[in-house]
């Protein structure tokens, strides 16, 4: 499920305050600056640096 465009426009990376991009495989919000993926569980983004996953180069969005 896609996030609300308004929500996506106000969310930033909690680590660097950079722009996030929605990706779909795996589902999450990607910060290309920090190379982190913030997962989305049950349509809720988990915006904790401790829960972020390493962003793989193969993820395109």
C-alpha positions as CSV (number, residue, x, y, z in Angstrom):
1,X,0.0,0.0,0.0
2,X,1.3,3.4,-0.9
3,X,1.8,6.0,1.8
4,X,-0.2,9.2,1.8
5,X,1.7,11.7,-0.3
6,X,1.4,14.4,2.4
7,X,2.9,12.1,5.0
8,X,5.7,11.2,2.6
9,X,6.4,14.9,2.0
10,X,6.9,15.6,5.7
11,X,8.9,12.5,6.7
12,X,12.6,12.8,6.8
13,X,15.5,10.5,7.7
14,X,15.8,10.6,11.5
15,X,19.6,10.2,11.2
16,X,20.5,12.9,8.7
17,X,17.2,14.7,8.1
18,X,17.5,13.8,4.4
19,X,14.8,13.0,1.8
20,X,13.1,9.6,1.9
21,X,12.0,7.6,-1.1
22,X,9.3,4.9,-0.9
23,X,10.4,1.5,-2.2
24,X,8.4,-1.6,-2.6
25,X,10.7,-4.6,-2.5
26,X,11.2,-4.8,0.5
27,X,8.6,-2.3,1.5
28,X,10.0,0.7,3.3
29,X,11.4,4.3,3.1
30,X,14.9,4.6,1.8
31,X,17.5,7.2,2.6
32,X,20.2,7.2,-0.1
33,X,22.5,9.5,1.9
34,X,22.7,7.2,4.9
35,X,22.1,4.0,2.9
36,X,19.4,2.9,5.3
37,X,15.9,1.5,4.7
38,X,13.2,2.2,7.3
39,X,10.7,-0.7,7.1
40,X,6.9,-0.3,6.9
41,X,5.0,-2.7,9.1
42,X,1.2,-2.9,8.8
43,X,1.2,0.4,6.8
44,X,3.1,2.2,9.6
45,X,6.7,3.4,8.8
46,X,9.2,2.4,11.6
47,X,11.3,5.6,11.8
48,X,13.8,4.4,14.3
49,X,17.5,4.4,13.4
50,X,18.0,1.2,15.5
51,X,15.4,-0.6,13.4
52,X,16.7,0.6,10.0
53,X,18.1,-2.0,7.6
54,X,21.2,-1.5,5.3
55,X,20.0,-0.3,1.9
56,X,21.1,-2.6,-0.9
57,X,22.2,-1.2,-4.3
58,X,19.7,-3.5,-6.0
59,X,16.7,-1.8,-4.5
60,X,15.2,0.5,-7.2
61,X,11.8,1.6,-5.7
